[in-house]
Structure formats: structure tokens, C-alpha cells
Amino acid sequence: MAEAAWQTEGVVGSRMTGGGFGGCTVSIVRDEAIDICIGQVGKRYTEHTGLTADFYIAEIGDGARRVE
């Protein structure tokens, strides 16, 4: 999936993580390219594995800080 993401315009970076149980990738994708990335990566994943990928969109938060 990371390799497919690297080939998608609008993807800033992608990395494989947690390869133990099928693994997953974390990709940084420009907002305007999210739907295209999901479509292209999902299609390639299904073509290579016969499985359907799940995608989760997360947003960057304010970062670590002291909670009082």
C-alpha cells in the first residue's frame, strides 16, 4: 500500500507500519488528494490481494501539552 501511495499525486509520504497482522500504512496526503489516493491505493491493493482495504482519515491535533 505504501508503494501504491508513493505513486499517487498529492501524497507527501507513506510508510508501512505494524506488519504483524496484515500491517497498515500511514500516509500524509494533501487534502485535495485524499479521495484520489483512497481510490487508487484501494484498487491496487484489491488487485494484488483480492481483499478490500479500510481507510481512516485523521487530522493533526494541537500536539502534546501539559493538561492541568
PQR file of N, CA, C, O and H, with PARSE charges and radii, in Angstrom:
ATOM      1  N   MET A   1       0.818  -1.183   0.000 -0.4000 1.5000
ATOM      2  CA  MET A   1       0.000   0.000   0.000 -0.0000 2.0000
ATOM      3  C   MET A   1       0.868   1.255   0.000  0.5500 1.7000
ATOM      4  O   MET A   1       0.540   2.239  -0.663 -0.5500 1.4000
ATOM      5  N   ALA A   2       1.959   1.221   0.732 -0.4000 1.5000
ATOM      6  CA  ALA A   2       2.839   2.391   0.747 -0.0000 2.0000
ATOM      7  C   ALA A   2       3.391   2.632  -0.654  0.5500 1.7000
ATOM      8  O   ALA A   2       3.456   3.774  -1.110 -0.5500 1.4000
ATOM      9  H   ALA A   2       2.225   0.421   1.270  0.4000 1.0000
ATOM     10  N   GLU A   3       3.783   1.578  -1.327 -0.4000 1.5000
ATOM     11  CA  GLU A   3       4.318   1.720  -2.679 -0.0000 2.0000
ATOM     12  C   GLU A   3       3.280   2.315  -3.621  0.5500 1.7000
ATOM     13  O   GLU A   3       3.605   3.171  -4.444 -0.5500 1.4000
ATOM     14  H   GLU A   3       3.730   0.651  -0.957  0.4000 1.0000
ATOM     15  N   ALA A   4       2.044   1.869  -3.506 -0.4000 1.5000
ATOM     16  CA  ALA A   4       0.967   2.423  -4.333 -0.0000 2.0000
ATOM     17  C   ALA A   4       0.726   3.890  -3.980  0.5500 1.7000
ATOM     18  O   ALA A   4       0.479   4.709  -4.865 -0.5500 1.4000
ATOM     19  H   ALA A   4       1.780   1.174  -2.838  0.4000 1.0000
ATOM     20  N   ALA A   5       0.797   4.220  -2.711 -0.4000 1.5000
ATOM     21  CA  ALA A   5       0.595   5.606  -2.282 -0.0000 2.0000
ATOM     22  C   ALA A   5       1.697   6.506  -2.835  0.5500 1.7000
ATOM     23  O   ALA A   5       1.418   7.623  -3.270 -0.5500 1.4000
ATOM     24  H   ALA A   5       0.998   3.555  -1.991  0.4000 1.0000
ATOM     25  N   TRP A   6       2.940   6.037  -2.824 -0.4000 1.5000
ATOM     26  CA  TRP A   6       4.060   6.843  -3.329 -0.0000 2.0000
ATOM     27  C   TRP A   6       3.836   7.253  -4.775  0.5500 1.7000
ATOM     28  O   TRP A   6       4.332   8.292  -5.211 -0.5500 1.4000
ATOM     29  H   TRP A   6       3.167   5.130  -2.470  0.4000 1.0000
ATOM     30  N   GLN A   7       3.099   6.450  -5.518 -0.4000 1.5000
ATOM     31  CA  GLN A   7       2.872   6.710  -6.936 -0.0000 2.0000
ATOM     32  C   GLN A   7       1.642   7.573  -7.180  0.5500 1.7000
ATOM     33  O   GLN A   7       1.267   7.807  -8.329 -0.5500 1.4000
ATOM     34  H   GLN A   7       2.696   5.606  -5.164  0.4000 1.0000
ATOM     35  N   THR A   8       1.014   8.046  -6.116 -0.4000 1.5000
ATOM     36  CA  THR A   8      -0.204   8.835  -6.224 -0.0000 2.0000
ATOM     37  C   THR A   8       0.113  10.314  -6.024  0.5500 1.7000
ATOM     38  O   THR A   8       0.718  10.693  -5.020 -0.5500 1.4000
ATOM     39  H   THR A   8       1.318   7.856  -5.183  0.4000 1.0000
ATOM     40  N   GLU A   9      -0.289  11.137  -6.966 -0.4000 1.5000
ATOM     41  CA  GLU A   9      -0.062  12.575  -6.861 -0.0000 2.0000
ATOM     42  C   GLU A   9      -0.795  13.128  -5.636  0.5500 1.7000
ATOM     43  O   GLU A   9      -1.950  12.786  -5.385 -0.5500 1.4000
ATOM     44  H   GLU A   9      -0.780  10.830  -7.781  0.4000 1.0000
ATOM     45  N   GLY A  10      -0.120  13.973  -4.891 -0.4000 1.5000
ATOM     46  CA  GLY A  10      -0.705  14.560  -3.695 -0.0000 2.0000
ATOM     47  C   GLY A  10      -0.301  13.852  -2.421  0.5500 1.7000
ATOM     48  O   GLY A  10      -0.608  14.321  -1.325 -0.5500 1.4000
ATOM     49  H   GLY A  10       0.818  14.252  -5.095  0.4000 1.0000
ATOM     50  N   VAL A  11       0.389  12.721  -2.551 -0.4000 1.5000
ATOM     51  CA  VAL A  11       0.890  12.008  -1.378 -0.0000 2.0000
ATOM     52  C   VAL A  11       2.267  12.569  -1.035  0.5500 1.7000
ATOM     53  O   VAL A  11       3.181  12.545  -1.859 -0.5500 1.4000
ATOM     54  H   VAL A  11       0.639  12.341  -3.441  0.4000 1.0000
ATOM     55  N   VAL A  12       2.402  13.069   0.179 -0.4000 1.5000
ATOM     56  CA  VAL A  12       3.661  13.649   0.631 -0.0000 2.0000
ATOM     57  C   VAL A  12       4.616  12.547   1.077  0.5500 1.7000
ATOM     58  O   VAL A  12       5.823  12.641   0.858 -0.5500 1.4000
ATOM     59  H   VAL A  12       1.659  13.089   0.848  0.4000 1.0000
ATOM     60  N   GLY A  13       4.074  11.501   1.705 -0.4000 1.5000
ATOM     61  CA  GLY A  13       4.884  10.377   2.153 -0.0000 2.0000
ATOM     62  C   GLY A  13       3.998   9.253   2.625  0.5500 1.7000
ATOM     63  O   GLY A  13       2.835   9.475   2.962 -0.5500 1.4000
ATOM     64  H   GLY A  13       3.093  11.425   1.883  0.4000 1.0000
ATOM     65  N   SER A  14       4.533   8.045   2.654 -0.4000 1.5000
ATOM     66  CA  SER A  14       3.789   6.883   3.114 -0.0000 2.0000
ATOM     67  C   SER A  14       4.778   5.854   3.645  0.5500 1.7000
ATOM     68  O   SER A  14       5.874   5.689   3.109 -0.5500 1.4000
ATOM     69  H   SER A  14       5.478   7.864   2.381  0.4000 1.0000
ATOM     70  N   ARG A  15       4.372   5.167   4.707 -0.4000 1.5000
ATOM     71  CA  ARG A  15       5.270   4.210   5.345 -0.0000 2.0000
ATOM     72  C   ARG A  15       4.477   3.013   5.867  0.5500 1.7000
ATOM     73  O   ARG A  15       3.384   3.169   6.410 -0.5500 1.4000
ATOM     74  H   ARG A  15       3.482   5.302   5.142  0.4000 1.0000
ATOM     75  N   MET A  16       5.034   1.837   5.699 -0.4000 1.5000
ATOM     76  CA  MET A  16       4.454   0.615   6.255 -0.0000 2.0000
ATOM     77  C   MET A  16       4.670   0.607   7.756  0.5500 1.7000
ATOM     78  O   MET A  16       5.730   1.011   8.234 -0.5500 1.4000
ATOM     79  H   MET A  16       5.922   1.711   5.258  0.4000 1.0000
ATOM     80  N   THR A  17       3.682   0.155   8.499 -0.4000 1.5000
ATOM     81  CA  THR A  17       3.806   0.057   9.952 -0.0000 2.0000
ATOM     82  C   THR A  17       2.997  -1.135  10.441  0.5500 1.7000
ATOM     83  O   THR A  17       1.980  -1.486   9.844 -0.5500 1.4000
ATOM     84  H   THR A  17       2.820  -0.173   8.111  0.4000 1.0000
ATOM     85  N   GLY A  18       3.435  -1.745  11.502 -0.4000 1.5000
ATOM     86  CA  GLY A  18       2.680  -2.847  12.106 -0.0000 2.0000
ATOM     87  C   GLY A  18       2.425  -4.002  11.174  0.5500 1.7000
ATOM     88  O   GLY A  18       1.269  -4.377  10.974 -0.5500 1.4000
ATOM     89  H   GLY A  18       4.262  -1.460  11.987  0.4000 1.0000
ATOM     90  N   GLY A  19       3.457  -4.581  10.593 -0.4000 1.5000
ATOM     91  CA  GLY A  19       3.304  -5.644   9.608 -0.0000 2.0000
ATOM     92  C   GLY A  19       2.889  -7.000  10.162  0.5500 1.7000
ATOM     93  O   GLY A  19       2.759  -7.950   9.390 -0.5500 1.4000
ATOM     94  H   GLY A  19       4.396  -4.276  10.755  0.4000 1.0000
ATOM     95  N   GLY A  20       2.680  -7.126  11.456 -0.4000 1.5000
ATOM     96  CA  GLY A  20       2.383  -8.415  12.066 -0.0000 2.0000
ATOM     97  C   GLY A  20       1.085  -9.051  11.616  0.5500 1.7000
ATOM     98  O   GLY A  20       1.096 -10.205  11.186 -0.5500 1.4000
ATOM     99  H   GLY A  20       2.785  -6.354  12.083  0.4000 1.0000
ATOM    100  N   PHE A  21      -0.013  -8.360  11.696 -0.4000 1.5000
ATOM    101  CA  PHE A  21      -1.323  -8.916  11.345 -0.0000 2.0000
ATOM    102  C   PHE A  21      -1.856  -8.246  10.093  0.5500 1.7000
ATOM    103  O   PHE A  21      -2.922  -7.631  10.115 -0.5500 1.4000
ATOM    104  H   PHE A  21      -0.021  -7.423  12.045  0.4000 1.0000
ATOM    105  N   GLY A  22      -1.122  -8.365   9.010 -0.4000 1.5000
ATOM    106  CA  GLY A  22      -1.551  -7.760   7.762 -0.0000 2.0000
ATOM    107  C   GLY A  22      -0.989  -6.368   7.566  0.5500 1.7000
ATOM    108  O   GLY A  22      -0.899  -5.880   6.440 -0.5500 1.4000
ATOM    109  H   GLY A  22      -0.256  -8.865   8.992  0.4000 1.0000
ATOM    110  N   GLY A  23      -0.616  -5.737   8.650 -0.4000 1.5000
ATOM    111  CA  GLY A  23       0.026  -4.439   8.565 -0.0000 2.0000
ATOM    112  C   GLY A  23      -0.893  -3.320   8.148  0.5500 1.7000
ATOM    113  O   GLY A  23      -2.078  -3.522   7.879 -0.5500 1.4000
ATOM    114  H   GLY A  23      -0.689  -6.134   9.565  0.4000 1.0000
ATOM    115  N   CYS A  24      -0.333  -2.159   8.100 -0.4000 1.5000
ATOM    116  CA  CYS A  24      -1.045  -0.978   7.636 -0.0000 2.0000
ATOM    117  C   CYS A  24      -0.003   0.040   7.199  0.5500 1.7000
ATOM    118  O   CYS A  24       1.198  -0.155   7.384 -0.5500 1.4000
ATOM    119  H   CYS A  24       0.629  -1.995   8.318  0.4000 1.0000
ATOM    120  N   THR A  25      -0.479   1.110   6.628 -0.4000 1.5000
ATOM    121  CA  THR A  25       0.405   2.197   6.253 -0.0000 2.0000
ATOM    122  C   THR A  25      -0.099   3.484   6.873  0.5500 1.7000
ATOM    123  O   THR A  25      -1.286   3.629   7.166 -0.5500 1.4000
ATOM    124  H   THR A  25      -1.455   1.269   6.478  0.4000 1.0000
ATOM    125  N   VAL A  26       0.799   4.394   7.063 -0.4000 1.5000
ATOM    126  CA  VAL A  26       0.463   5.751   7.463 -0.0000 2.0000
ATOM    127  C   VAL A  26       0.922   6.627   6.318  0.5500 1.7000
ATOM    128  O   VAL A  26       2.094   6.612   5.941 -0.5500 1.4000
ATOM    129  H   VAL A  26       1.763   4.277   6.825  0.4000 1.0000
ATOM    130  N   SER A  27      -0.009   7.393   5.765 -0.4000 1.5000
ATOM    131  CA  SER A  27       0.313   8.245   4.618 -0.0000 2.0000
ATOM    132  C   SER A  27      -0.050   9.684   4.935  0.5500 1.7000
ATOM    133  O   SER A  27      -1.084   9.959   5.542 -0.5500 1.4000
ATOM    134  H   SER A  27      -0.960   7.406   6.072  0.4000 1.0000
ATOM    135  N   ILE A  28       0.801  10.581   4.523 -0.4000 1.5000
ATOM    136  CA  ILE A  28       0.499  12.008   4.615 -0.0000 2.0000
ATOM    137  C   ILE A  28       0.063  12.431   3.222  0.5500 1.7000
ATOM    138  O   ILE A  28       0.819  12.338   2.256 -0.5500 1.4000
ATOM    139  H   ILE A  28       1.641  10.357   4.029  0.4000 1.0000
ATOM    140  N   VAL A  29      -1.181  12.899   3.145 -0.4000 1.5000
ATOM    141  CA  VAL A  29      -1.802  13.191   1.849 -0.0000 2.0000
ATOM    142  C   VAL A  29      -2.385  14.600   1.878  0.5500 1.7000
ATOM    143  O   VAL A  29      -3.028  14.987   2.854 -0.5500 1.4000
ATOM    144  H   VAL A  29      -1.796  12.974   3.930  0.4000 1.0000
ATOM    145  N   ARG A  30      -2.168  15.348   0.836 -0.4000 1.5000
ATOM    146  CA  ARG A  30      -2.770  16.681   0.737 -0.0000 2.0000
ATOM    147  C   ARG A  30      -4.290  16.536   0.728  0.5500 1.7000
ATOM    148  O   ARG A  30      -4.824  15.586   0.157 -0.5500 1.4000
ATOM    149  H   ARG A  30      -1.646  15.033   0.044  0.4000 1.0000
ATOM    150  N   ASP A  31      -4.988  17.486   1.365 -0.4000 1.5000
ATOM    151  CA  ASP A  31      -6.449  17.409   1.489 -0.0000 2.0000
ATOM    152  C   ASP A  31      -7.138  17.138   0.158  0.5500 1.7000
ATOM    153  O   ASP A  31      -8.044  16.308   0.079 -0.5500 1.4000
ATOM    154  H   ASP A  31      -4.554  18.258   1.829  0.4000 1.0000
ATOM    155  N   GLU A  32      -6.711  17.833  -0.879 -0.4000 1.5000
ATOM    156  CA  GLU A  32      -7.391  17.715  -2.171 -0.0000 2.0000
ATOM    157  C   GLU A  32      -7.141  16.373  -2.858  0.5500 1.7000
ATOM    158  O   GLU A  32      -7.798  16.066  -3.852 -0.5500 1.4000
ATOM    159  H   GLU A  32      -5.975  18.507  -0.815  0.4000 1.0000
ATOM    160  N   ALA A  33      -6.221  15.582  -2.357 -0.4000 1.5000
ATOM    161  CA  ALA A  33      -5.887  14.304  -2.991 -0.0000 2.0000
ATOM    162  C   ALA A  33      -6.376  13.091  -2.200  0.5500 1.7000
ATOM    163  O   ALA A  33      -6.116  11.959  -2.606 -0.5500 1.4000
ATOM    164  H   ALA A  33      -5.688  15.831  -1.549  0.4000 1.0000
ATOM    165  N   ILE A  34      -7.071  13.295  -1.089 -0.4000 1.5000
ATOM    166  CA  ILE A  34      -7.471  12.171  -0.233 -0.0000 2.0000
ATOM    167  C   ILE A  34      -8.341  11.175  -0.986  0.5500 1.7000
ATOM    168  O   ILE A  34      -8.050   9.979  -0.971 -0.5500 1.4000
ATOM    169  H   ILE A  34      -7.282  14.215  -0.759  0.4000 1.0000
ATOM    170  N   ASP A  35      -9.391  11.632  -1.640 -0.4000 1.5000
ATOM    171  CA  ASP A  35     -10.296  10.706  -2.340 -0.0000 2.0000
ATOM    172  C   ASP A  35      -9.591   9.979  -3.475  0.5500 1.7000
ATOM    173  O   ASP A  35      -9.827   8.791  -3.695 -0.5500 1.4000
ATOM    174  H   ASP A  35      -9.628  12.604  -1.652  0.4000 1.0000
ATOM    175  N   ILE A  36      -8.728  10.685  -4.193 -0.4000 1.5000
ATOM    176  CA  ILE A  36      -7.975  10.053  -5.285 -0.0000 2.0000
ATOM    177  C   ILE A  36      -7.044   8.986  -4.722  0.5500 1.7000
ATOM    178  O   ILE A  36      -6.952   7.886  -5.267 -0.5500 1.4000
ATOM    179  H   ILE A  36      -8.537  11.650  -4.014  0.4000 1.0000
ATOM    180  N   CYS A  37      -6.364   9.309  -3.643 -0.4000 1.5000
ATOM    181  CA  CYS A  37      -5.444   8.357  -3.017 -0.0000 2.0000
ATOM    182  C   CYS A  37      -6.186   7.104  -2.569  0.5500 1.7000
ATOM    183  O   CYS A  37      -5.750   5.988  -2.850 -0.5500 1.4000
ATOM    184  H   CYS A  37      -6.439  10.202  -3.200  0.4000 1.0000
ATOM    185  N   ILE A  38      -7.298   7.283  -1.877 -0.4000 1.5000
ATOM    186  CA  ILE A  38      -8.072   6.128  -1.415 -0.0000 2.0000
ATOM    187  C   ILE A  38      -8.502   5.267  -2.600  0.5500 1.7000
ATOM    188  O   ILE A  38      -8.409   4.041  -2.542 -0.5500 1.4000
ATOM    189  H   ILE A  38      -7.653   8.189  -1.648  0.4000 1.0000
ATOM    190  N   GLY A  39      -8.969   5.902  -3.669 -0.4000 1.5000
ATOM    191  CA  GLY A  39      -9.413   5.147  -4.845 -0.0000 2.0000
ATOM    192  C   GLY A  39      -8.286   4.372  -5.501  0.5500 1.7000
ATOM    193  O   GLY A  39      -8.440   3.190  -5.809 -0.5500 1.4000
ATOM    194  H   GLY A  39      -9.044   6.898  -3.715  0.4000 1.0000
ATOM    195  N   GLN A  40      -7.158   5.028  -5.716 -0.4000 1.5000
ATOM    196  CA  GLN A  40      -6.055   4.377  -6.415 -0.0000 2.0000
ATOM    197  C   GLN A  40      -5.373   3.312  -5.563  0.5500 1.7000
ATOM    198  O   GLN A  40      -5.097   2.211  -6.041 -0.5500 1.4000
ATOM    199  H   GLN A  40      -7.033   5.988  -5.465  0.4000 1.0000
ATOM    200  N   VAL A  41      -5.106   3.636  -4.312 -0.4000 1.5000
ATOM    201  CA  VAL A  41      -4.441   2.672  -3.432 -0.0000 2.0000
ATOM    202  C   VAL A  41      -5.374   1.486  -3.163  0.5500 1.7000
ATOM    203  O   VAL A  41      -4.940   0.335  -3.187 -0.5500 1.4000
ATOM    204  H   VAL A  41      -5.330   4.530  -3.923  0.4000 1.0000
ATOM    205  N   GLY A  42      -6.626   1.764  -2.914 -0.4000 1.5000
ATOM    206  CA  GLY A  42      -7.591   0.691  -2.673 -0.0000 2.0000
ATOM    207  C   GLY A  42      -7.719  -0.251  -3.854  0.5500 1.7000
ATOM    208  O   GLY A  42      -7.793  -1.468  -3.682 -0.5500 1.4000
ATOM    209  H   GLY A  42      -6.978   2.700  -2.894  0.4000 1.0000
ATOM    210  N   LYS A  43      -7.744   0.312  -5.056 -0.4000 1.5000
ATOM    211  CA  LYS A  43      -7.846  -0.506  -6.265 -0.0000 2.0000
ATOM    212  C   LYS A  43      -6.628  -1.407  -6.429  0.5500 1.7000
ATOM    213  O   LYS A  43      -6.761  -2.601  -6.699 -0.5500 1.4000
ATOM    214  H   LYS A  43      -7.684   1.301  -5.196  0.4000 1.0000
ATOM    215  N   ARG A  44      -5.442  -0.829  -6.264 -0.4000 1.5000
ATOM    216  CA  ARG A  44      -4.218  -1.630  -6.411 -0.0000 2.0000
ATOM    217  C   ARG A  44      -4.124  -2.710  -5.342  0.5500 1.7000
ATOM    218  O   ARG A  44      -3.690  -3.828  -5.621 -0.5500 1.4000
ATOM    219  H   ARG A  44      -5.334   0.141  -6.044  0.4000 1.0000
ATOM    220  N   TYR A  45      -4.526  -2.380  -4.125 -0.4000 1.5000
ATOM    221  CA  TYR A  45      -4.497  -3.361  -3.037 -0.0000 2.0000
ATOM    222  C   TYR A  45      -5.410  -4.546  -3.370  0.5500 1.7000
ATOM    223  O   TYR A  45      -5.016  -5.702  -3.211 -0.5500 1.4000
ATOM    224  H   TYR A  45      -4.878  -1.472  -3.898  0.4000 1.0000
ATOM    225  N   THR A  46      -6.619  -4.256  -3.830 -0.4000 1.5000
ATOM    226  CA  THR A  46      -7.561  -5.321  -4.178 -0.0000 2.0000
ATOM    227  C   THR A  46      -7.037  -6.159  -5.340  0.5500 1.7000
ATOM    228  O   THR A  46      -7.163  -7.383  -5.332 -0.5500 1.4000
ATOM    229  H   THR A  46      -6.939  -3.318  -3.959  0.4000 1.0000
ATOM    230  N   GLU A  47      -6.453  -5.505  -6.331 -0.4000 1.5000
ATOM    231  CA  GLU A  47      -5.893  -6.239  -7.475 -0.0000 2.0000
ATOM    232  C   GLU A  47      -4.794  -7.209  -7.051  0.5500 1.7000
ATOM    233  O   GLU A  47      -4.684  -8.305  -7.600 -0.5500 1.4000
ATOM    234  H   GLU A  47      -6.350  -4.510  -6.337  0.4000 1.0000
ATOM    235  N   HIS A  48      -3.983  -6.806  -6.076 -0.4000 1.5000
ATOM    236  CA  HIS A  48      -2.846  -7.635  -5.651 -0.0000 2.0000
ATOM    237  C   HIS A  48      -3.203  -8.673  -4.599  0.5500 1.7000
ATOM    238  O   HIS A  48      -2.544  -9.709  -4.511 -0.5500 1.4000
ATOM    239  H   HIS A  48      -4.073  -5.915  -5.630  0.4000 1.0000
ATOM    240  N   THR A  49      -4.234  -8.417  -3.801 -0.4000 1.5000
ATOM    241  CA  THR A  49      -4.534  -9.325  -2.691 -0.0000 2.0000
ATOM    242  C   THR A  49      -5.904  -9.996  -2.765  0.5500 1.7000
ATOM    243  O   THR A  49      -6.125 -11.030  -2.136 -0.5500 1.4000
ATOM    244  H   THR A  49      -4.770  -7.576  -3.872  0.4000 1.0000
ATOM    245  N   GLY A  50      -6.818  -9.414  -3.526 -0.4000 1.5000
ATOM    246  CA  GLY A  50      -8.194  -9.912  -3.546 -0.0000 2.0000
ATOM    247  C   GLY A  50      -8.988  -9.448  -2.337  0.5500 1.7000
ATOM    248  O   GLY A  50     -10.141  -9.845  -2.165 -0.5500 1.4000
ATOM    249  H   GLY A  50      -6.639  -8.574  -4.038  0.4000 1.0000
ATOM    250  N   LEU A  51      -8.392  -8.619  -1.504 -0.4000 1.5000
ATOM    251  CA  LEU A  51      -9.040  -8.108  -0.295 -0.0000 2.0000
ATOM    252  C   LEU A  51      -9.411  -6.639  -0.478  0.5500 1.7000
ATOM    253  O   LEU A  51      -8.911  -5.961  -1.376 -0.5500 1.4000
ATOM    254  H   LEU A  51      -7.455  -8.297  -1.643  0.4000 1.0000
ATOM    255  N   THR A  52     -10.291  -6.169   0.388 -0.4000 1.5000
ATOM    256  CA  THR A  52     -10.686  -4.762   0.372 -0.0000 2.0000
ATOM    257  C   THR A  52     -10.012  -4.046   1.532  0.5500 1.7000
ATOM    258  O   THR A  52     -10.101  -4.485   2.679 -0.5500 1.4000
ATOM    259  H   THR A  52     -10.696  -6.719   1.117  0.4000 1.0000
ATOM    260  N   ALA A  53      -9.341  -2.952   1.231 -0.4000 1.5000
ATOM    261  CA  ALA A  53      -8.633  -2.175   2.256 -0.0000 2.0000
ATOM    262  C   ALA A  53      -9.602  -1.252   2.996  0.5500 1.7000
ATOM    263  O   ALA A  53     -10.595  -0.793   2.433 -0.5500 1.4000
ATOM    264  H   ALA A  53      -9.269  -2.596   0.299  0.4000 1.0000
ATOM    265  N   ASP A  54      -9.297  -0.993   4.251 -0.4000 1.5000
ATOM    266  CA  ASP A  54     -10.011   0.014   5.042 -0.0000 2.0000
ATOM    267  C   ASP A  54      -9.122   1.246   5.126  0.5500 1.7000
ATOM    268  O   ASP A  54      -7.899   1.133   5.215 -0.5500 1.4000
ATOM    269  H   ASP A  54      -8.490  -1.365   4.708  0.4000 1.0000
ATOM    270  N   PHE A  55      -9.738   2.416   5.099 -0.4000 1.5000
ATOM    271  CA  PHE A  55      -9.001   3.672   5.195 -0.0000 2.0000
ATOM    272  C   PHE A  55      -9.582   4.507   6.326  0.5500 1.7000
ATOM    273  O   PHE A  55     -10.800   4.576   6.492 -0.5500 1.4000
ATOM    274  H   PHE A  55     -10.731   2.507   5.027  0.4000 1.0000
ATOM    275  N   TYR A  56      -8.722   5.134   7.094 -0.4000 1.5000
ATOM    276  CA  TYR A  56      -9.125   6.005   8.200 -0.0000 2.0000
ATOM    277  C   TYR A  56      -8.447   7.357   7.994  0.5500 1.7000
ATOM    278  O   TYR A  56      -7.230   7.429   7.824 -0.5500 1.4000
ATOM    279  H   TYR A  56      -7.732   5.078   6.960  0.4000 1.0000
ATOM    280  N   ILE A  57      -9.224   8.402   8.011 -0.4000 1.5000
ATOM    281  CA  ILE A  57      -8.679   9.744   7.823 -0.0000 2.0000
ATOM    282  C   ILE A  57      -8.547  10.397   9.194  0.5500 1.7000
ATOM    283  O   ILE A  57      -9.507  10.464   9.961 -0.5500 1.4000
ATOM    284  H   ILE A  57     -10.212   8.343   8.149  0.4000 1.0000
ATOM    285  N   ALA A  58      -7.362  10.870   9.482 -0.4000 1.5000
ATOM    286  CA  ALA A  58      -7.086  11.533  10.759 -0.0000 2.0000
ATOM    287  C   ALA A  58      -6.586  12.937  10.473  0.5500 1.7000
ATOM    288  O   ALA A  58      -6.028  13.209   9.410 -0.5500 1.4000
ATOM    289  H   ALA A  58      -6.582  10.816   8.858  0.4000 1.0000
ATOM    290  N   GLU A  59      -6.792  13.813  11.423 -0.4000 1.5000
ATOM    291  CA  GLU A  59      -6.302  15.177  11.302 -0.0000 2.0000
ATOM    292  C   GLU A  59      -5.280  15.445  12.388  0.5500 1.7000
ATOM    293  O   GLU A  59      -5.335  14.860  13.470 -0.5500 1.4000
ATOM    294  H   GLU A  59      -7.246  13.593  12.286  0.4000 1.0000
ATOM    295  N   ILE A  60      -4.362  16.322  12.095 -0.4000 1.5000
ATOM    296  CA  ILE A  60      -3.328  16.677  13.055 -0.0000 2.0000
ATOM    297  C   ILE A  60      -3.939  17.533  14.156  0.5500 1.7000
ATOM    298  O   ILE A  60      -4.687  18.473  13.887 -0.5500 1.4000
ATOM    299  H   ILE A  60      -4.317  16.797  11.216  0.4000 1.0000
ATOM    300  N   GLY A  61      -3.610  17.194  15.400 -0.4000 1.5000
ATOM    301  CA  GLY A  61      -4.100  17.954  16.543 -0.0000 2.0000
ATOM    302  C   GLY A  61      -3.117  19.038  16.949  0.5500 1.7000
ATOM    303  O   GLY A  61      -2.168  19.335  16.223 -0.5500 1.4000
ATOM    304  H   GLY A  61      -3.002  16.431  15.619  0.4000 1.0000
ATOM    305  N   ASP A  62      -3.352  19.621  18.108 -0.4000 1.5000
ATOM    306  CA  ASP A  62      -2.506  20.701  18.605 -0.0000 2.0000
ATOM    307  C   ASP A  62      -1.172  20.221  19.159  0.5500 1.7000
ATOM    308  O   ASP A  62      -0.319  21.046  19.487 -0.5500 1.4000
ATOM    309  H   ASP A  62      -4.123  19.380  18.697  0.4000 1.0000
ATOM    310  N   GLY A  63      -0.970  18.921  19.273 -0.4000 1.5000
ATOM    311  CA  GLY A  63       0.287  18.404  19.784 -0.0000 2.0000
ATOM    312  C   GLY A  63       0.271  18.215  21.277  0.5500 1.7000
ATOM    313  O   GLY A  63      -0.727  18.493  21.942 -0.5500 1.4000
ATOM    314  H   GLY A  63      -1.663  18.251  19.006  0.4000 1.0000
ATOM    315  N   ALA A  64       1.372  17.745  21.796 -0.4000 1.5000
ATOM    316  CA  ALA A  64       1.498  17.469  23.232 -0.0000 2.0000
ATOM    317  C   ALA A  64       1.543  18.770  24.023  0.5500 1.7000
ATOM    318  O   ALA A  64       2.139  19.758  23.595 -0.5500 1.4000
ATOM    319  H   ALA A  64       2.183  17.519  21.256  0.4000 1.0000
ATOM    320  N   ARG A  65       0.912  18.747  25.166 -0.4000 1.5000
ATOM    321  CA  ARG A  65       0.945  19.912  26.062 -0.0000 2.0000
ATOM    322  C   ARG A  65       0.545  19.468  27.453  0.5500 1.7000
ATOM    323  O   ARG A  65      -0.057  18.406  27.612 -0.5500 1.4000
ATOM    324  H   ARG A  65       0.428  17.944  25.515  0.4000 1.0000
ATOM    325  N   ARG A  66       0.860  20.240  28.439 -0.4000 1.5000
ATOM    326  CA  ARG A  66       0.522  19.956  29.832 -0.0000 2.0000
ATOM    327  C   ARG A  66      -0.973  20.158  30.048  0.5500 1.7000
ATOM    328  O   ARG A  66      -1.533  21.189  29.676 -0.5500 1.4000
ATOM    329  H   ARG A  66       1.349  21.102  28.310  0.4000 1.0000
ATOM    330  N   VAL A  67      -1.604  19.169  30.650 -0.4000 1.5000
ATOM    331  CA  VAL A  67      -3.029  19.248  30.996 -0.0000 2.0000
ATOM    332  C   VAL A  67      -3.122  19.461  32.494  0.5500 1.7000
ATOM    333  O   VAL A  67      -2.591  18.671  33.275 -0.5500 1.4000
ATOM    334  H   VAL A  67      -1.149  18.332  30.952  0.4000 1.0000
ATOM    335  N   GLU A  68      -3.791  20.516  32.891 -0.4000 1.5000
ATOM    336  CA  GLU A  68      -3.918  20.809  34.328 -0.0000 2.0000
ATOM    337  C   GLU A  68      -5.344  20.776  34.768  0.5500 1.7000
ATOM    338  O   GLU A  68      -5.633  20.999  35.943 -0.5500 1.4000
ATOM    339  H   GLU A  68      -4.223  21.157  32.256  0.4000 1.0000
TER
END
